[in-house]
C-alpha cells in the first residue's frame, strides 16, 4: 500500500496467474512417458526478461520443471553432471560441454521472485534474488542457478506449445 497516495495498491498479482499457457496447479501430463503433476509455479523477473517456472512432480521420477520464457517451453530435470567449465567464470555466447553436448550461453540473469503459488520445494520469499544462467544446444537447454550457498544445474529440452497443451489436462476428481 502506498501511504502517500491514498493507500492505493502498489502491486496487483491477478494478471500473473492468467498466463497464456493455460497451465494450472493440479493439472497432470505425460512427458517422455512419465506422469507429472503441476504442484506450483514461480514468476521470475529481472531487467532483461521475465519467465514462469512450473514445478512438476512424478511419484516415480521426482521433481522437474517446465519454464515458459520468451515464447519457449523448456522441460528441465536436475543433473549432477557438472559442465566441463565453471559457468560463473564465463560470459554470454561462451561455449561449454555438459553431458556430451556443446552448449552456448544465452544469457546470465540476476533474478527476483515476483510471485509464487502452490506446494514448492524451494523456500520462497518475495524479492528473493539469485543468479541464473541459460544455455542452448540444438533444442536442448541447460540452466544453472547460483544461490548464496549452492549451485544447482538442470538439463532438458524445448517443447512446442501445441504439444504441451495436449500433454497436460485438468486433474479429474
N, C-alpha and C positions, 0 to 999 in steps of 0.2 A: 504494500500500500504506500502511496506517495502522500505523506503528510503535508507537503507544500502545494498539493493540487487537489484539494477536497477529498483526500483519501481514495483516489482512483487506483484501480489495479495496475500494477506495473507490468505484469505478465499474465497471459492467458494461455493455458495449456490445451484448450479444447481443439485447436486446429492440428495439434501434433498427432492425436490418436486417429484422426481421419486421414490416414496416409493413402496414397493412390494404389498401393499393392493389395489392399483389401484383406491382408493377413491380420488375424486377431489372436489374442491369447486363447488357448484351448483348442485351436484348430490342429488337425492331425494330417500327416502326409508321409509318403514313402519317397525316400531319396536313396538311390543305389540299392534298392531292395530292403532298406531299413526303415522301420516305422518310427517317426519322430512326432513329438507334440510341442507346440509353441507354448513355453511356460512364462515368458516375459519379454520385454524389449527395453532398449535404451536408445535415446536420441543423443548423439554426439554433435557438438558444434565447435567450430574454430573459425579463424579469419578466412581461410580459403575454401571451406566446404562444410557440409553437414551430412550426416547419414543416420540411418535407422538400423539398429542391430537387434535381431530377434534371437533369443536364446531358445535352442531346441533341446529336447531330452528324449532319449531312447532307453527303454528298460534294458535292452541287450547291448547297446553301444555307448551309453553315457551321453555326455553333453556335446553339442555342436552349436554353430551359429550361422545365421543367414543375415548377410549385410546387404542393404539396398543403398547404393551410393552412386551418384551421378548416372542414374538410369541403368545401372548394372546390378545383377542379382548374384551374390557371391556366397557359396556354401563353404564353410571352413570347419576343420577339426583341429584340435590341439595336436602339436607334434613335439616330440622330444629330440628329434634330429636337428642339430644345430646347423646353420649355414656355414659355409667354408670361411666366412669373414665376420667380424663384428659389425653388424649393420649400423650401429650407432656411431661408427667412425667413418661411415661412407656419406655420400650426398646423393641427391636426386639424379637419376639417369645412370648411376653406377651399377655394375653388374656383380652378382654373387651366385653361388651354386648351393642349392638345397635339394635333397632327395633326388640327385642326379638330373635336376632341371636347372637351366640357367634363367635367373630372374633379373629383371631390370627394375630398379626402384622408381616408382611413380612419384611418390611424394612422402614427406615427413609432416606430421601434424602435431600441434600442441593442443590437445582436445580438452573440452569441458563437457561434463554430463549436464544436459539441459533438462531432460525428463526421463523417468524410468517408471515402469509398471510391471507387476507380476511377481512371480516367485523366482528370484535371481540368485545365482551362486556368488555373485560379486557384491561386496558391500557398497552400497550406493549412498553418496552424499551429493546433493545438488551443488554444482560448482566444482566438484572433484575434478582435478586435472591430471592428465598423463600424456605421454608421448606415444604416437602410433606411426608405424611405417607400413605402407602398402607397396607391394612389388608384383609384377605381372610377367608371365611366361606362356605365350600361346594358349590363352584361355584358362591357365592355371594361375592361382593367386597365392601370395604369401603375405601374412600380416604379422608384425611384431609389435608388442605392447610393452612399453618400458614404464614401470611404476617405480615408486621411490625405493622399494626393496626387492624387486623381482623383474624378470623379463619373461614374457610368455610368447611362444611362436605358434602360429596356426597356418595350415596349408589346405588348399582346396581348389575349387574350380568355379567358373562362371556358368550360370544357367540362364535360359531365356525366360522372360517374364510370363510368356504364354504357358510354357511347361510348368512353371512354378504355380500358376493359378490352377492348373489341372491337378497338381500333386496334393495340394492342401485343401481340405474341406472342413467344415464346421463339425465339431465333436457331437456325436449323437448321444442323447441322454437315455 
